[in-house]
């Protein structure tokens, strides 16, 4: 079973002998929904790949309780790529948004793959570039666009399969978690969603957002 999981995730591009070596040092861990993760120095010693579920990476200002979600990591996502590359502690927090299962690998095993395995590099660096683009877009959105524009952009990108880190991202998320993705608070998101519903651009059915008129959303912003 362990080998099968590795074959189905990012390490599946590697040669069978390398997969076997990885499998020998890999553990499967499970986290419960709402669990705060990695309170110690685990991320300095281990690297993780999500098998199923969702994990939120976020920053929290303890002085004012403001929270900003950086990533919502899902099946096939890997972390922590920054610690992997620079070996330094990373000042972020993690929380399981759903019951989640991950693969845990010694981080030195993954660093050795970076040093020696071309097929792993061909997989890893495009993935890292996706994360870097996401961070760049997040910084730009927070700096240049209103909360209403950021919400509309998120709604549209949620439907775009070319936006891997955002495609189908908000399905099942509460308004509070959606707000943390765009740097605002729940009541602001609810106010904007109400306006979009009244305008006929979206609908909410069984607690799921549906876009009824994408053109109306596009007309409200100048992002595309």
N, C-alpha and C positions, 0 to 999 in steps of 0.2 A: 504493500500500500504506500509506504514512504517513497519508494522509487517511482511509482506511478504519479504521485503528486508532484515530484520534482520534474518529471517529464512534461507535465501539463503547465508548468509555470516558467519564469524567465530562464531557468537553467536547462530547459528542454532543448535549447539550441546547442548545448555542449555535447562533446563526445561521450559515449556511454561510459568509458573508463573514468572520465571526470565526474559524471553524474554519480557513479558508484562511490567515488571518494567523498563527494559532498554528502551523499546519503548517510555515510558512515558517521559523520559528525553533526548531523542535523537532528534537531528535536522539534516536535510539534507542541505548541502551547495554545491554550484557549483562554479567552478573556470574556468576562460577563459584561453585558450592556451597562454603561454608566461607570465602569471601573476606570480609575485613574492609573495610568501605566508608568513604569520605569521611574520610580522614585529614587533609585540608587544610581549606580554607574553602569548599568547593564549595557547601555548603548555604546560605551567605550569598548566593550568586549564582544558584543554580538550584533549581528545584522539580521534584519527580518524581512520576510516576504509574506504578504497576506494571501491566505488560501481562500478564505471567505469572510464576509462581514465588512465593517467599516470602522476605521480609526481616525479620529480627528487630531491633527497637529495644530496647536494654537499657542498664542501669546496671551498672557494675562497681566494686566496692570493691577497689582494688589492695592494700590493707593485709592483707585476709583472703581475697581471691579470691572473695568472695560475689558472686553475680550475680542480678539481678532483671530478668526480661523485662517490658517495659511494653506493647509491641504486637508481634504477628506480623502484618505487613502482607502482603496478598495482592492478587490481581487486582482492579484498580479503586481500590485504596487510594492515598492521596496523602500526600506528606511533603516537607518538614517544615512542618506548619501553624503551629507556634509561631514559627519563624524568619520565615515569611511575614508573620505579623501584627506581630511586634515588632522584627524586624530585628537581633536579638541572637544571639550564638552560643548553641547549645543543647548542654548537657553530657550528651550521650547517645552511645551507640555503635551501629553498624549492622553486621549480618552477614547474608550470603546463606545461607539454610537450604537452598535448592535453586538449581539454575541458574535465573537470573532475568533477565527483560528489562524495561526501564523506558523511559518517555519522559522526556527531560530538557528543561525549558523555562526560559528566563531568568526569574528570580523577579520582576523588574520587570514582565514581561508579565502574570504572574498577578495582581500587585498592581493593575495597570491594569484588569484584568477586575473585580476586587473594587470598584474605584472607579466603574466605568462600566456594568457589564453586569448587569442585573437577573436574567436567567436563570442566570448563573453563581452569583450570590448565593443563589438559591433552591436550588441544588444544594449549594453549599459549606457554608453555615451549618448545615443539618441534619446534614451529615457531621461537622462540627466538634463539634456537640453530642453526637453518638454517641461521639466520642473522649473528650470531657469526662466523660460518664457512665461510660465504661469506667474512666477514671482514678479517679473517685470510688468506684466499686465495688471497684477493686483496693485502694485505701487502706482502705476499710471492711473488706474481707475479711481483709487482713493484720493489722488491729488487733483484730477482734472474733471471728474464728473460728479453730478449730484447723486444722492441716494436713489432717486427715482430712475435715473439713467442707469446706474449700476444694477438695479434690480431688473430692469428690462433687458439689459445685456445678458445677465445671468439666465433669465428665462429663455432667451433665444439660443444661447450657447448650450443650454440643457438639451436642446433638440438636435444639436449639430454633432454627428458622429466623428467629424474631423477634429473636434475639441475633446480629446480623450479624457482629460482630467476634469471636464465639466459635463460631459455627455451623460444624461440620465442621473445627474448628481443629486438633484433636489428631491427626487421621488422618495417619499417617506420621511423627509426631514420636517421638523417642526418649524413654525415661523421664527422661533427664537434662534434655531440653528441657521436658517437662511439669513437672518439678520447679521449673524456673526461672520458669514461669508463676505458680506459687502460693507462691513464696518459701521453698522447702525444697531438699532434696538428693535425689539419685536413690534411695538406699537407703531413705529414708523413704517415697517414692512406691511403691516396689516392695513394701514391707511392707504398706502400706494396700491396694494392689491385690490382694495375696495373700489378705488377710482378706476382701475383697469377693468374690473368686473362691470361696473356701471357703464363703462364705455363700450362694452361688448368685445373687448380684446381677449379676455380670458374667462374661464369658468372654473369652479371648484366642485368636483364630484367625488364623493367618498373620500374626502380629505386629500384628493390629488388635484394638482393644478393642470388645467388643459388650456392650450392656446387656441383660441377660436379664430383670431385674425392676426396673423403675423405681420401683415402690412401695416396695421394700425400701430403695432409696437415699433416697427421700423420707422414710421413717420414721426414718432415721438423723440427719436434720438438721431444724432448725426455721427454714428460710430462705424458704419459699414459702407 
